[in-house]
Amino acid sequence: MRHEDLPERWKTKLQEYLKARGSTESDRLGASDFPLNRIVRIQFEDGSHVEFRHAFVIEAPELREVAVFTEHCGYHLFPLYEELDLSVSN
């Protein structure tokens, strides 16, 4: 999904994340917001998995969701549950 399609609850979360990281643009992502060598991998309980490069993740237990923000592949929301295996590597 694109930024415009992001639910309001996640627009707020993203703004909080960017402010905490010292970003001057707290409502939009730019190329410098995406780590060059970072890989986000999510393994689901059925053995399926997804992997995103140049991405960062924000977990929101209060929403029971996790969001992955990628530079080139859009933004993705997933349900957050105990069996979800989330890993981030450089």
N, CA, C and O of each residue as an XYZ file, in Angstrom:
360
protein
N       0.829     -1.173      0.000
C       0.000      0.000      0.000
C       0.876      1.239      0.000
O       2.044      1.198      0.387
N       0.299      2.324     -0.434
C       1.001      3.607     -0.461
C       0.698      4.383      0.821
O      -0.190      4.009      1.587
N       1.434      5.452      1.042
C       1.234      6.266      2.245
C      -0.214      6.741      2.352
O      -0.789      6.740      3.440
N      -0.796      7.141      1.245
C      -2.172      7.646      1.247
C      -3.164      6.582      1.690
O      -4.229      6.907      2.215
N      -2.822      5.302      1.482
C      -3.714      4.200      1.828
C      -3.523      3.699      3.255
O      -4.291      2.862      3.729
N      -2.519      4.199      3.929
C      -2.206      3.766      5.284
C      -3.337      4.176      6.229
O      -3.747      5.336      6.228
N      -3.847      3.236      7.037
C      -4.896      3.600      7.994
C      -4.401      4.682      8.965
O      -3.211      4.749      9.274
N      -5.303      5.509      9.430
C      -4.943      6.616     10.325
C      -4.156      6.143     11.536
O      -3.212      6.809     11.961
N      -4.539      4.988     12.101
C      -3.834      4.489     13.286
C      -2.362      4.262     12.981
O      -1.518      4.387     13.869
N      -2.046      3.928     11.729
C      -0.656      3.698     11.352
C       0.045      4.977     10.918
O       1.264      5.083     11.050
N      -0.681      5.924     10.415
C      -0.066      7.223     10.114
C       0.456      7.842     11.403
O       1.539      8.427     11.425
N      -0.315      7.711     12.474
C       0.104      8.224     13.779
C       1.327      7.477     14.282
O       2.281      8.093     14.758
N       1.306      6.146     14.180
C       2.450      5.332     14.615
C       3.708      5.705     13.839
O       4.787      5.821     14.419
N       3.570      5.890     12.542
C       4.712      6.243     11.707
C       5.266      7.609     12.106
O       6.483      7.779     12.181
N       4.405      8.570     12.358
C       4.857      9.896     12.800
C       5.637      9.795     14.103
O       6.682     10.428     14.252
N       5.133      9.000     15.050
C       5.828      8.809     16.334
C       7.203      8.179     16.112
O       8.188      8.598     16.720
N       7.264      7.181     15.245
C       8.525      6.498     14.942
C       9.536      7.476     14.340
O      10.691      7.525     14.764
N       9.097      8.244     13.359
C      10.000      9.181     12.688
C      10.474     10.286     13.631
O      11.646     10.663     13.604
N       9.581     10.801     14.456
C       9.979     11.826     15.431
C      11.009     11.270     16.403
O      11.982     11.948     16.733
N      10.802     10.038     16.863
C      11.734      9.406     17.803
C      13.111      9.216     17.177
O      14.118      9.202     17.886
N      13.163      9.071     15.863
C      14.431      8.890     15.156
C      15.036     10.224     14.713
O      16.082     10.246     14.065
N      14.387     11.325     15.057
C      14.933     12.640     14.746
C      14.680     13.116     13.334
O      15.360     14.027     12.862
N      13.721     12.525     12.651
C      13.411     12.932     11.283
C      12.768     14.316     11.274
O      11.940     14.633     12.128
N      13.158     15.126     10.307
C      12.556     16.450     10.168
C      11.237     16.378      9.404
O      10.397     17.269      9.523
N      11.061     15.331      8.630
C       9.813     15.100      7.894
C       9.054     13.998      8.619
O       9.266     12.817      8.345
N       8.175     14.370      9.536
C       7.512     13.352     10.341
C       6.239     12.792      9.712
O       5.603     11.913     10.294
N       5.858     13.285      8.535
C       4.646     12.751      7.923
C       4.900     12.047      6.592
O       3.967     11.522      5.985
N       6.124     12.030      6.141
C       6.479     11.378      4.872
C       7.804     10.656      5.014
O       8.686     11.084      5.758
N       7.930      9.564      4.295
C       9.186      8.821      4.277
C      10.009      9.225      3.068
O       9.473      9.472      1.987
N      11.312      9.288      3.264
C      12.245      9.551      2.180
C      13.253      8.423      2.093
O      13.293      7.558      2.968
N      14.052      8.420      1.069
C      15.027      7.346      0.847
C      15.947      7.141      2.040
O      16.335      6.009      2.329
N      16.300      8.208      2.732
C      17.226      8.082      3.866
C      16.594      7.407      5.082
O      17.305      7.049      6.021
N      15.285      7.228      5.081
C      14.614      6.553      6.198
C      14.733      5.034      6.127
O      14.426      4.339      7.095
N      15.177      4.519      4.984
C      15.243      3.072      4.795
C      16.682      2.586      4.889
O      17.533      3.017      4.110
N      16.965      1.689      5.840
C      18.327      1.163      5.996
C      18.759      0.385      4.754
O      18.003     -0.440      4.240
N      19.959      0.645      4.280
C      20.436      0.025      3.040
C      20.570     -1.486      3.122
O      20.211     -2.186      2.175
N      21.072     -1.996      4.216
C      21.363     -3.428      4.294
C      20.392     -4.205      5.166
O      20.623     -5.384      5.432
N      19.342     -3.596      5.608
C      18.426     -4.264      6.529
C      17.486     -5.205      5.786
O      16.987     -4.892      4.705
N      17.259     -6.365      6.396
C      16.307     -7.349      5.881
C      15.309     -7.656      6.989
O      15.697     -7.993      8.108
N      14.040     -7.541      6.680
C      12.974     -7.899      7.604
C      12.358     -9.191      7.089
O      11.955     -9.291      5.930
N      12.293    -10.173      7.974
C      11.728    -11.475      7.604
C      10.629    -11.830      8.595
O      10.800    -11.692      9.806
N       9.500    -12.287      8.067
C       8.391    -12.733      8.906
C       8.067    -14.172      8.530
O       7.810    -14.487      7.369
N       8.087    -15.029      9.530
C       7.726    -16.441      9.356
C       6.373    -16.638     10.035
O       6.199    -16.306     11.208
N       5.421    -17.181      9.285
C       4.078    -17.401      9.808
C       3.950    -18.816     10.358
O       4.786    -19.677     10.087
N       2.895    -19.044     11.131
C       2.741    -20.322     11.813
C       2.573    -21.508     10.861
O       2.826    -22.645     11.257
N       2.156    -21.273      9.628
C       2.002    -22.383      8.683
C       3.275    -22.661      7.891
O       3.275    -23.509      6.998
N       4.361    -21.952      8.210
C       5.632    -22.144      7.511
C       5.861    -21.159      6.381
O       6.976    -21.064      5.866
N       4.837    -20.428      5.986
C       5.000    -19.389      4.962
C       5.871    -18.275      5.522
O       5.949    -18.085      6.736
N       6.523    -17.544      4.634
C       7.329    -16.418      5.090
C       7.396    -15.338      4.016
O       7.147    -15.586      2.836
N       7.736    -14.145      4.458
C       7.995    -13.022      3.556
C       9.312    -12.397      3.982
O       9.701    -12.460      5.148
N       9.986    -11.793      3.018
C      11.265    -11.142      3.294
C      11.309     -9.832      2.517
O      11.013     -9.788      1.323
N      11.682     -8.777      3.216
C      11.757     -7.452      2.607
C      13.148     -6.876      2.816
O      13.698     -6.955      3.914
N      13.707     -6.306      1.782
C      15.005     -5.641      1.862
C      14.784     -4.127      1.913
O      13.751     -3.625      1.470
N      15.772     -3.407      2.460
C      15.673     -1.943      2.588
C      14.368     -1.571      3.291
O      13.583     -0.763      2.795
N      14.159     -2.180      4.451
C      12.889     -2.032      5.155
C      13.112     -1.808      6.645
O      14.183     -2.085      7.185
N      12.083     -1.305      7.280
C      12.071     -1.262      8.740
C      10.690     -1.689      9.209
O       9.724     -1.689      8.446
N      10.625     -2.046     10.463
C       9.389     -2.598     11.016
C       8.989     -1.824     12.268
O       9.837     -1.373     13.038
N       7.691     -1.683     12.450
C       7.144     -1.106     13.670
C       6.133     -2.108     14.218
O       5.182     -2.485     13.533
N       6.349     -2.529     15.447
C       5.404     -3.429     16.099
C       4.428     -2.605     16.928
O       4.820     -1.642     17.587
N       3.168     -2.984     16.892
C       2.141     -2.297     17.676
C       1.290     -3.344     18.394
O       0.213     -3.704     17.919
N       1.772     -3.831     19.537
C       1.010     -4.845     20.275
C      -0.396     -4.379     20.651
O      -1.330     -5.180     20.693
N      -0.542     -3.082     20.925
C      -1.859     -2.566     21.297
C      -2.857     -2.656     20.144
O      -4.067     -2.679     20.369
N      -2.356     -2.707     18.923
C      -3.211     -2.884     17.740
C      -3.237     -4.338     17.282
O      -4.025     -4.722     16.417
N      -2.363     -5.131     17.879
C      -2.144     -6.527     17.469
C      -1.758     -6.587     15.987
O      -2.232     -7.433     15.229
N      -0.876     -5.650     15.608
C      -0.404     -5.568     14.230
C       1.078     -5.238     14.197
O       1.639     -4.694     15.148
N       1.687     -5.578     13.087
C       3.060     -5.191     12.801
C       3.054     -4.610     11.387
O       2.373     -5.120     10.497
N       3.816     -3.545     11.194
C       3.891     -2.916      9.876
C       5.324     -2.981      9.373
O       6.274     -2.747     10.119
N       5.457     -3.303      8.102
C       6.760     -3.297      7.444
C       6.710     -2.196      6.393
O       5.819     -2.162      5.545
N       7.678     -1.305      6.468
C       7.773     -0.185      5.535
C       8.990     -0.427      4.657
O      10.106     -0.565      5.157
N       8.774     -0.478      3.343
C       9.867     -0.739      2.408
C      10.053      0.461      1.490
O       9.127      1.237      1.256
N      11.262      0.592      0.981
C      11.544      1.718      0.093
C      10.877      1.554     -1.266
O      10.380      2.526     -1.836
N      10.864      0.333     -1.787
C      10.388      0.126     -3.161
C       9.136     -0.732     -3.278
O       8.513     -0.767     -4.339
N       8.759     -1.422     -2.212
C       7.646     -2.382     -2.297
C       6.442     -1.985     -1.458
O       5.589     -2.824     -1.168
N       6.361     -0.746     -1.073
C       5.196     -0.280     -0.339
C       5.227     -0.612      1.142
O       6.259     -0.989      1.696
N       4.073     -0.461      1.761
C       3.909     -0.683      3.191
C       2.981     -1.878      3.366
O       2.037     -2.067      2.599
N       3.265     -2.679      4.386
C       2.514     -3.917      4.587
C       2.138     -4.068      6.051
O       2.967     -3.853      6.936
N       0.887     -4.438      6.307
C       0.405     -4.681      7.660
C       0.130     -6.167      7.826
O      -0.428     -6.817      6.942
N       0.537     -6.695      8.988
C       0.321     -8.102      9.298
C      -0.229     -8.220     10.710
O       0.063     -7.384     11.565
N      -1.030     -9.262     10.957
C      -1.483     -9.477     12.333
C      -0.300     -9.882     13.206
O       0.579    -10.625     12.771
N      -0.289     -9.394     14.419
C       0.773     -9.720     15.368
C       0.208    -10.719     16.367
O      -0.737    -10.418     17.097
N       0.792    -11.901     16.393
C       0.348    -12.947     17.309
C       1.563    -13.715     17.801
O       2.658    -13.585     17.253
N       1.362    -14.510     18.831
C       2.478    -15.147     19.525
C       3.347    -16.022     18.623
O       4.567    -16.043     18.786
N       2.750    -16.736     17.685
C       3.503    -17.654     16.836
C       4.234    -16.966     15.684
O       5.004    -17.610     14.972
N       4.008    -15.698     15.497
C       4.672    -14.955     14.423
C       6.150    -14.803     14.764
O       6.497    -14.353     15.856
N       7.009    -15.175     13.838
C       8.455    -15.058     14.058
C       8.972    -13.905     13.203
O       9.050    -14.008     11.979
N       9.316    -12.828     13.854
C       9.775    -11.614     13.188
C      11.262    -11.454     13.444
O      11.701    -11.470     14.594
N      12.047    -11.298     12.372
C      13.482    -11.080     12.553
C      13.947     -9.943     11.647
O      13.443     -9.743     10.542
N      14.925     -9.212     12.163
C      15.517     -8.098     11.430
C      17.018     -8.309     11.444
O      17.610     -8.516     12.503
N      17.640     -8.256     10.265
C      19.092     -8.440     10.189
C      19.697     -7.412      9.246
O      19.012     -6.817      8.414
N      20.995     -7.224      9.403
C      21.737     -6.293      8.540
C      22.608     -7.063      7.576
O      23.312     -6.462      6.765
